Amino acid sequence: MPQDSEPLPAGIYLVATPIGNLEDISFRQKRILENCDLIACEDTRRTGLLLSRIGIKKPLLSYHEHNERERAEQISEKAKAGGRIAVVSDAGTPGISDPAYRVVRAAVDKGVPVVPIPGPSAAISALVASGLPTDRYVYEGFLPQKGERRWRRVEALLEEERTVILYESPHRVGRLVDEISKRAPGRPLAVARELTKLHEEILRGTASELAGQLKGKAVKGECVLLIGPKRMEEKAS
């Protein structure tokens, strides 16, 4: 791919952005954002604020879950016609529990280059700091919010022999940990919240221990919940 002195070729650039700490913006991310023709983003106000803080002004196009199918065609057509389009999410890496898949699929179908510009990811940041095995892991994203489907999925994940990475809202994470503690009290867990921010916190312990810590606690900030492999609980029992 082009270096600093080379012009930016046409294509779609998936640009990761900071998940909290602005110092996580890279030289390469900034260069792509400076030299692209258009930035497709989930929230134009939020992305506009990020750009103003790093001294960049570019045209913005809203691209989110409600208009993803239509926008994917528009974005890929613009790139096919010679445009240099950056795709960003509100925070982190586009396509990881955020819109981007459809625009990538449309671009691939049209033969348009798709270039990943790596950077922050809450899932990977939480994994490497969790103290749980990192050699084999599975990213589950968000669970169904309620009902039998949710708990069937949890029970299936508790059978995993890989570390499981979940995203959960602060309002539901305590309940989720409590339910896991009833099914697998000795299973090692980690809960990471507010990663890279001022009040970053990572809790580690068994399901029963973390259920006790979170009981009645007002959790703030988006959370990553990691579940250790089933074999770890068996060794502890």
C-alpha positions as CSV (number, residue, x, y, z in Angstrom):
1,M,0.0,0.0,0.0
2,P,1.1,3.6,-0.5
3,Q,3.5,5.3,1.9
4,D,3.3,8.9,3.1
5,S,4.7,10.4,-0.1
6,E,2.5,8.4,-2.5
7,P,-1.1,9.5,-3.5
8,L,-4.0,7.6,-2.0
9,P,-5.4,5.2,-4.6
10,A,-9.2,4.8,-5.1
11,G,-10.9,2.3,-2.9
12,I,-12.6,1.8,0.4
13,Y,-10.6,2.3,3.6
14,L,-11.9,0.8,6.8
15,V,-10.4,3.1,9.4
16,A,-10.4,2.2,13.1
17,T,-10.8,5.1,15.5
18,P,-10.1,5.6,19.2
19,I,-12.5,3.8,21.6
20,G,-11.9,6.5,24.2
21,N,-8.3,7.9,24.3
22,L,-7.6,10.2,21.5
23,E,-3.9,9.4,21.7
24,D,-4.7,6.1,20.1
25,I,-5.1,7.7,16.7
26,S,-2.3,6.5,14.5
27,F,-0.2,8.4,11.9
28,R,-1.7,6.2,9.2
29,Q,-5.3,6.6,10.3
30,K,-4.8,10.3,10.3
31,R,-3.2,10.3,6.8
32,I,-6.0,8.3,5.3
33,L,-8.6,10.6,6.8
34,E,-6.7,13.7,5.6
35,N,-6.4,12.4,2.0
36,C,-9.8,10.6,1.4
37,D,-12.6,12.3,-0.5
38,L,-15.4,11.3,1.8
39,I,-15.9,9.7,5.2
40,A,-18.9,7.4,5.8
41,C,-19.7,7.3,9.4
42,E,-22.4,6.2,11.9
43,D,-22.9,9.5,13.6
44,T,-21.9,12.6,11.6
45,R,-21.8,14.7,14.8
46,R,-19.6,12.3,16.7
47,T,-17.2,11.8,13.8
48,G,-17.2,15.5,13.1
49,L,-16.1,16.2,16.7
50,L,-13.2,13.6,16.3
51,L,-12.1,15.2,13.1
52,S,-12.1,18.7,14.6
53,R,-9.9,17.6,17.4
54,I,-7.3,16.2,15.0
55,G,-7.6,19.2,12.7
56,I,-9.3,17.5,9.7
57,K,-12.4,18.7,7.7
58,K,-14.0,16.4,5.2
59,P,-17.4,15.7,3.7
60,L,-19.4,13.2,5.9
61,L,-22.0,10.7,4.8
62,S,-24.2,8.9,7.3
63,Y,-23.8,5.1,7.2
64,H,-25.5,3.1,9.9
65,E,-27.6,0.0,10.4
66,H,-30.8,1.6,9.2
67,N,-29.5,2.7,5.8
68,E,-26.7,0.3,5.4
69,R,-28.0,-1.6,2.4
70,E,-28.7,1.5,0.3
71,R,-25.5,3.3,1.4
72,A,-23.3,0.3,0.7
73,E,-24.2,0.5,-3.0
74,Q,-23.7,4.2,-3.1
75,I,-20.3,4.0,-1.4
76,S,-19.0,1.2,-3.5
77,E,-20.1,2.9,-6.7
78,K,-18.3,6.1,-5.7
79,A,-15.1,4.1,-5.0
80,K,-15.5,2.2,-8.3
81,A,-15.7,5.6,-10.1
82,G,-12.4,6.6,-8.6
83,G,-13.4,7.9,-5.1
84,R,-11.3,7.4,-2.0
85,I,-13.8,6.6,0.7
86,A,-13.0,6.1,4.4
87,V,-15.5,4.1,6.5
88,V,-15.5,4.6,10.3
89,S,-17.6,3.6,13.2
90,D,-18.4,5.7,16.3
91,A,-15.5,4.0,18.0
92,G,-13.1,1.1,17.3
93,T,-12.9,-1.0,14.2
94,P,-15.7,-0.9,11.6
95,G,-17.4,-4.2,11.0
96,I,-16.9,-5.5,14.6
97,S,-20.5,-5.1,16.0
98,D,-20.7,-2.0,13.9
99,P,-21.8,-1.4,10.3
100,A,-19.3,-2.2,7.5
101,Y,-20.0,-5.7,6.3
102,R,-22.4,-4.7,3.6
103,V,-20.2,-2.0,2.1
104,V,-17.3,-4.5,2.1
105,R,-19.5,-7.1,0.4
106,A,-20.7,-4.6,-2.2
107,A,-17.1,-3.5,-2.9
108,V,-15.8,-7.0,-3.3
109,D,-18.6,-7.8,-5.7
110,K,-17.6,-4.8,-7.8
111,G,-13.9,-5.5,-7.7
112,V,-13.2,-2.3,-5.6
113,P,-10.1,-2.5,-3.3
114,V,-10.9,-2.7,0.4
115,V,-8.0,-1.6,2.7
116,P,-8.1,-2.3,6.4
117,I,-6.5,0.5,8.5
118,P,-6.1,-1.3,11.9
119,G,-6.3,0.3,15.3
120,P,-8.2,0.2,18.5
121,S,-10.6,-2.7,19.3
122,A,-12.3,-3.1,22.7
123,A,-12.6,-6.9,22.2
124,I,-8.9,-7.5,21.7
125,S,-7.8,-4.9,24.3
126,A,-10.0,-6.6,26.9
127,L,-8.8,-10.1,25.8
128,V,-5.1,-9.4,26.2
129,A,-5.6,-7.8,29.6
130,S,-8.1,-10.4,31.0
131,G,-5.7,-13.0,32.2
132,L,-7.7,-15.6,30.3
133,P,-6.2,-17.8,27.5
134,T,-5.5,-15.9,24.3
135,D,-4.3,-18.7,22.1
136,R,-7.9,-19.7,21.1
137,Y,-10.9,-17.4,21.5
138,V,-14.3,-16.7,19.9
139,Y,-15.9,-13.3,19.5
140,E,-19.6,-13.5,20.1
141,G,-20.5,-9.8,20.1
142,F,-23.9,-8.9,21.6
143,L,-26.3,-11.6,22.9
144,P,-30.0,-11.4,22.2
145,Q,-31.4,-8.9,24.8
146,K,-33.9,-11.2,26.5
147,G,-35.9,-14.3,26.4
148,E,-35.1,-18.0,25.9
149,R,-32.8,-17.4,23.0
150,R,-30.5,-15.4,25.2
151,W,-30.1,-18.0,27.8
152,R,-29.8,-20.9,25.4
153,R,-27.0,-19.0,23.8
154,V,-25.3,-18.4,27.2
155,E,-25.5,-22.2,28.0
156,A,-24.0,-23.0,24.6
157,L,-21.1,-20.6,25.2
158,L,-20.4,-22.1,28.6
159,E,-19.5,-25.3,26.8
160,E,-16.8,-23.5,24.8
161,E,-13.2,-24.6,25.1
162,R,-12.1,-21.2,23.9
163,T,-12.2,-17.9,25.7
164,V,-15.5,-16.2,24.8
165,I,-15.7,-12.4,24.2
166,L,-19.0,-10.7,24.6
167,Y,-20.2,-7.1,24.5
168,E,-22.8,-6.1,27.0
169,S,-24.6,-2.9,28.2
170,P,-23.8,-1.6,31.7
171,H,-27.4,-2.1,32.6
172,R,-27.4,-5.8,31.9
173,V,-23.8,-7.0,32.6
174,G,-24.5,-7.6,36.3
175,R,-27.5,-9.7,35.6
176,L,-25.6,-11.7,33.0
177,V,-22.7,-12.4,35.4
178,D,-25.2,-13.4,38.0
179,E,-26.9,-15.9,35.6
180,I,-23.5,-17.3,34.7
181,S,-22.7,-17.8,38.3
182,K,-25.8,-19.9,38.8
183,R,-24.8,-22.2,36.0
184,A,-21.0,-22.2,36.4
185,P,-20.0,-20.5,39.7
186,G,-16.4,-21.5,39.4
187,R,-15.9,-20.3,35.8
188,P,-13.2,-17.6,35.5
189,L,-14.5,-14.4,34.0
190,A,-13.3,-10.9,33.3
191,V,-15.3,-7.7,32.9
192,A,-13.6,-4.7,31.3
193,R,-15.3,-1.3,31.1
194,E,-14.4,2.2,29.9
195,L,-11.3,0.8,28.2
196,T,-8.6,3.5,27.4
197,K,-10.6,6.1,29.3
198,L,-10.0,7.8,32.7
199,H,-12.1,5.3,34.7
200,E,-10.9,2.2,33.0
201,E,-11.6,-0.9,35.1
202,I,-11.0,-4.6,34.6
203,L,-12.5,-7.1,37.1
204,R,-11.2,-10.6,37.3
205,G,-12.4,-13.7,39.2
206,T,-14.8,-16.5,39.2
207,A,-18.4,-16.0,38.1
208,S,-19.6,-16.2,41.7
209,E,-16.9,-13.7,42.9
210,L,-17.8,-11.2,40.2
211,A,-21.5,-11.6,40.7
212,G,-20.9,-10.6,44.3
213,Q,-18.8,-7.6,43.3
214,L,-21.4,-6.3,40.8
215,K,-24.5,-6.9,42.9
216,G,-26.2,-3.6,43.5
217,K,-23.4,-1.7,41.7
218,A,-24.2,1.0,39.2
219,V,-22.0,0.1,36.3
220,K,-21.2,2.8,33.8
221,G,-19.7,2.6,30.3
222,E,-19.9,-0.1,27.7
223,C,-18.6,-3.4,28.9
224,V,-16.7,-6.4,27.5
225,L,-17.4,-9.7,29.3
226,L,-14.9,-12.5,28.8
227,I,-15.7,-16.1,29.8
228,G,-12.8,-18.5,30.4
229,P,-12.8,-22.0,28.7
230,K,-14.8,-24.8,30.3
231,R,-11.6,-26.7,31.1
232,M,-10.5,-23.9,33.5
233,E,-13.6,-24.4,35.7
234,E,-13.0,-28.2,35.7
235,K,-9.4,-27.7,36.9
236,A,-10.6,-25.4,39.7
237,S,-13.4,-27.8,40.9
